[in-house]
Amino acid sequence: MSKYLSELMSPQLMAVVYLFIAFLVALYALSVAYVVIDARRRGAQAWALWAIVALIPCVGLVAYLVLRPNSYAADRAEQELDVALRERELLQYGSCPACNGPIEKDFIVCPVCNTQVRNVCPSCQKPLDAHWKVCPYCRTHIQ
């Protein structure tokens, strides 16, 4: 039996086995590094805990891939900024002083409570802000 084993374990085959083992170790180390880097980018508060879980071969990486946060922290911050910008754009037009309903820039009355929110130009019938002295559409002086 040892004769067959000694013939099978040639130096070339041993080099291939050692290279394969080195490849597996490098792949394992890269998977742990990937988990740590990705957990930090995704804003996971317990990235060190994920690093410890990733030390469990194969199972740790699969567990992280299943349970990780679904978006990056930078993407979440960008989404929050986008929502804040949209809210600010909505507030730009204003709200009804009576019911706080949303008012767009060309509304004359509130669509919710029928309160007059803007004046109307006597010439062109366009909506005007209360502090305007001249209609910007037709140059009519407002009293």
Number of C-alpha atoms within 10 A of each C-alpha: 5 7 7 8 9 9 9 12 12 10 10 10 11 12 12 11 13 12 12 12 12 12 12 12 12 12 12 18 14 12 19 23 15 15 24 21 13 19 23 17 16 18 16 17 10 11 18 14 12 22 21 13 18 24 17 14 13 12 12 19 21 14 14 18 13 10 9 16 15 10 11 16 16 12 12 14 11 12 12 12 12 12 12 12 12 12 11 12 11 14 13 13 14 16 16 20 13 13 12 12 14 18 21 17 13 13 18 19 17 21 14 13 12 12 14 15 21 18 18 18 20 12 13 12 12 17 19 22 15 11 9 12 13 14 20 12 13 12 12 14 13 16 6
